[in-house]
């Protein structure tokens, strides 16, 4: 596991998109608005979203407890959540 000690919001966003591309390779991320519901926009089911969160933990070292899953709806939510816990 990589533990990120300091990442900019841009780096966090790039990491999120890289990982989302693994589960939604056909998606057009240029059309994804920062506040748009990622799961709906990219047609990601619960299992894929869980796999994404596991990959995110492995990539940046931030474990997301199940209680927080509902808070992570948009790209902006994810960036803010991870920024607060990384550095």
For each residue, the residues with C-beta under 8 A, 3 or more apart:
1: 57 58 61
2: 58 59 60 61
3: 60 61
4: 7 59 60 61 62 86 87
5: 86 87
6: 86 87
7: 4 11 12 15 60 82 83 86 87
8: 11 12
9: 12 13 79 83
10: 13 14
11: 7 8 14 15
12: 7 8 9 15 16 60 78 79 82 83 86
13: 9 10 16 17 75 79
14: 10 11 17 18
15: 7 11 12 18 19 56 59 60
16: 12 13 19 20 56 75 78 79 82
17: 13 14 20 21 29 75
18: 14 15 21 22
19: 15 16 22 23 52 55 56 59
20: 16 17 23 24 27 29 38 42 44 52
21: 17 18 24 25 27 29
22: 18 19 25 52 55
23: 19 20 42 44 48 51 52
24: 20 21 27 42 43 44 48
25: 21 22
26:
27: 20 21 24 32 41 42
28: 31 32
29: 17 20 21 32
30:
31: 28
32: 27 28 29 36 38 41 42 75
33: 36 74 75
34: 74 75 76
35: 74 75 76
36: 32 33 40 41 74 75
37: 40 41 73 74
38: 20 32 41 42 44 73 74 75 78
39: 42 43 44 45 49 73
40: 36 37 43
41: 27 32 36 37 38
42: 20 23 24 27 32 38 39
43: 24 39 40
44: 20 23 24 38 39 48 49 52
45: 39 48 49
46: 49 50
47: 50 51
48: 23 24 44 45 51 52
49: 39 44 45 46 52 53 69
50: 46 47 53 54
51: 23 47 48 54 55
52: 19 20 22 23 44 48 49 55 56
53: 49 50 56 57 64 69 72
54: 50 51 57 58
55: 19 22 51 52 58 59
56: 15 16 19 52 53 59 60 62 64 78 82
57: 1 53 54 60 61 62 63 64
58: 1 2 54 55
59: 2 4 15 19 55 56
60: 2 3 4 7 12 15 56 57 82 86
61: 1 2 3 4 57 86
62: 4 56 57 82 85 86
63: 57
64: 53 56 57 68 69 72 81
65: 68
66: 69
67:
68: 64 65 71 72 81
69: 49 53 64 66 72
70: 73
71: 68 77 81
72: 53 64 68 69 77 78 81
73: 37 38 39 70 77
74: 33 34 35 36 37 38 77 78
75: 13 16 17 32 33 34 35 36 38 78 79
76: 34 35 79 80
77: 71 72 73 74 80 81
78: 12 16 38 56 72 74 75 81 82
79: 9 12 13 16 75 76 82 83
80: 76 77 83 84
81: 64 68 71 72 77 78 84 85
82: 7 12 16 56 60 62 78 79 85 86
83: 7 9 12 79 80 86 87
84: 80 81
85: 62 81 82
86: 4 5 6 7 12 60 61 62 82 83
87: 4 5 6 7 83
